[in-house]
Amino acid sequence: MSETILETIQTLRHRAERLEQEAAELRQALDQVAQVLESPTSVVARYVIANETYEITQSDVDAVKSECARPWTDSALYELAVVKKVANKLRERPTEAQNEYLFKTVEAIRAAAIADGSALDTEEEAVIGE
């Protein structure tokens, strides 16, 4: 009978140790989640544009939201925030680099428009189409 009681006590101690370990792990995970939720700088979206990664934080979204005259969806606010970040990054470049980037962007837009048929390729096509 005393062996059964000792085995039961040992089993309960092992179980208590496992539960204490699990509780400690749960507390740690809960603390991590609480830190993320409390931090206004937590990343809410990532965009890769021209091989550069732009991270959008909740504070970026809040700043854009405060500048808007009317409400927008979250995805629209994220995109406005990334546009603002890209623009700020471009302002840091020398004027020549800004002009080159603008030229390449316009050419890429033009090429895409020609490819999908929404733009004309030459001046002759513009005259023929009139």
C-alpha positions in Angstrom: 0.0 0.0 0.0 2.8 2.4 0.8 4.4 1.7 -2.6 1.2 2.7 -4.3 1.0 5.9 -2.4 4.7 6.7 -3.1 4.2 6.0 -6.8 1.1 8.2 -6.8 3.0 11.0 -5.1 5.9 10.7 -7.7 3.4 10.7 -10.6 1.7 13.8 -9.2 5.0 15.6 -8.7 6.1 14.9 -12.3 2.7 16.1 -13.5 3.0 19.2 -11.4 6.5 19.9 -12.8 5.2 19.5 -16.4 2.3 21.8 -15.7 4.6 24.4 -14.1 6.9 24.3 -17.1 3.9 24.6 -19.5 2.6 27.5 -17.4 6.0 29.3 -17.6 6.0 28.8 -21.4 2.5 30.2 -21.7 3.4 33.2 -19.5 6.4 33.9 -21.7 4.3 33.7 -24.9 1.6 35.9 -23.4 4.3 38.5 -22.5 5.6 38.5 -26.1 2.1 39.0 -27.5 1.4 41.8 -25.0 4.6 43.6 -26.0 3.7 43.4 -29.7 0.3 44.7 -29.0 1.6 47.6 -26.8 4.2 48.6 -29.3 3.1 51.2 -31.9 6.1 50.3 -34.0 5.0 46.8 -34.7 5.2 46.0 -38.4 1.7 45.6 -40.0 2.8 45.2 -43.6 5.9 44.7 -45.7 6.3 45.8 -49.3 9.2 45.0 -51.7 9.6 47.7 -54.3 12.6 47.9 -56.6 14.4 45.2 -54.5 14.0 47.3 -51.3 11.8 46.2 -48.4 9.7 48.8 -46.8 8.1 48.0 -43.4 4.9 49.8 -42.5 4.3 50.2 -38.8 1.0 51.0 -37.1 2.3 54.4 -36.3 3.0 55.0 -40.0 -0.6 54.0 -40.7 -1.9 56.2 -38.0 0.1 59.2 -39.3 -1.4 58.7 -42.8 -4.9 58.2 -41.4 -4.7 61.5 -39.5 -3.8 63.3 -42.8 -6.8 61.8 -44.7 -10.0 63.9 -45.2 -12.2 60.8 -45.3 -11.9 57.2 -44.0 -10.0 54.6 -46.0 -9.7 50.9 -45.8 -6.7 49.5 -44.0 -5.1 48.2 -47.2 -5.5 51.6 -48.8 -3.9 53.2 -45.7 -1.0 50.7 -45.9 -0.4 51.6 -49.5 -0.5 55.3 -48.8 2.0 54.8 -46.0 4.4 52.9 -48.3 4.1 55.6 -51.0 5.0 58.1 -48.4 8.0 56.1 -47.3 9.2 55.6 -50.9 8.8 59.3 -51.5 10.8 60.2 -48.5 13.5 57.7 -49.5 13.6 59.3 -53.0 14.0 62.8 -51.5 17.3 61.6 -49.9 18.8 60.8 -53.4 20.6 63.4 -55.4 18.5 65.3 -58.0 20.1 63.3 -60.9 19.2 60.0 -59.3 15.6 61.2 -58.7 15.3 62.2 -62.4 16.7 58.9 -63.6 14.3 57.0 -61.3 11.4 59.1 -62.6 12.4 58.5 -66.2 12.7 54.8 -65.7 9.3 54.6 -63.9 7.6 56.6 -66.7 9.2 54.3 -69.3 8.1 51.2 -67.4 4.5 52.5 -67.2 4.5 53.4 -70.9 5.8 50.0 -71.9 3.2 48.3 -69.8 0.5 50.4 -71.3 1.7 49.7 -74.8 1.8 46.0 -74.0 -1.7 45.8 -72.7 -3.0 48.0 -75.6 -4.1 51.0 -73.5 -1.5 53.3 -75.1 -0.1 53.9 -78.6 3.5 53.1 -79.5 4.2 55.9 -82.0 3.0 59.3 -83.2 1.8 57.7 -86.5 -0.6 55.5 -84.6 -2.0 58.5 -82.8 -2.7 60.2 -86.2 -4.2 57.1 -87.7 -6.5 56.6 -84.7 -8.0 60.1 -85.0 
